[in-house]
């Protein structure tokens, strides 16, 4: 039996997030948002500039998150925190 890949965990997280209804910045608690933002700044900006996730389709962003999560060596729970922060704060409709 093969263990779950990070991409599988990420995909499951996205699927579950999609079941929760429309997302908004208020869906995240202050602690969740802060943890996700801290990881986003520490892990992503360490190697490159911030890219605007709103400039990518959902599928394109999912692919990049999978690749970059591996490079940043994010644990599954860290990947979920960063993904939640990006999806609910940075990609949320304004």
N, C-alpha and C positions, 0 to 999 in steps of 0.2 A: 504494500500500500504506500503510495507516495504522499509525503506531507504537503500541506497547503502551501502554495507559492504566495509570495507577497502580493502579486497581481490578483490572485484569487481573493485574498483578504481585502484588497483595495476595491475590487469589483463588488464584493459583498457589501462593503461599507457604503459604496455609492448606491447600490440597489436599495439598501435599507434606508439611506438618507432620502431617496426618492419617494419612499412610501410614507414619509412623514408629512407630506403636503408641501405647500410653498415654503421656501426657506427665506428667512430674513435675518439680518444681523442680530435681532433680538432673540432668535432661537438659541443662540449660544449663551451660556452663562459667562460672566466676566472671567472666571478662572479658565474655562475652556478656551475662550477667545485669546486670553493672555498666553496660555501654554502653546496654542497653535501658532500664534504670532511670533513668540520667542523662538520656536523651532524653525519657522519659516525664515526669520531673519538670520539665525545662527547657521542653519544648514544650507540654505539656498544662496544667500548673499556671500557666503564664504568663497564660492567659486565663480560666480557670475552675477551680472546685473539682474535686477528683478524684471521679469517679463510680465506684461499685462495679460492675465489669464482671460480677460474678456475678448482678446483678439484671436482666440482659438475656439474651434468648435468643441463640443463636449468630448467627442471621440479623440480629437487631437490632444486635448489637455489630459485625458485619461492615459494616453500613451506616454506622454512626457512625464506625468507624475510617476508612472510605473518605472520608467528608466531612471529618473532622477532620484527616486526613493532608494533604489538599489545603490546608486553611486554615493548617495549621502549616508548610506548604511542606517536608514531609519528602521527602528523596530516597528512591528505592525501597529502598535498603539500610537506611536509617534506619527506614522503615516496617516492614520485616521485623524489625529488632531490637526495636522497640517492641512489635509484635504478638507476637513470640516471648516477650518478657518478660511481657506481660499474660496471654497464654494459658497459659504454663507456671508462672507464679508466682501471679498474681492470680486467674485463673479456674480454676486446678487444683482438683480435689476435695480437700477437707481431711479 
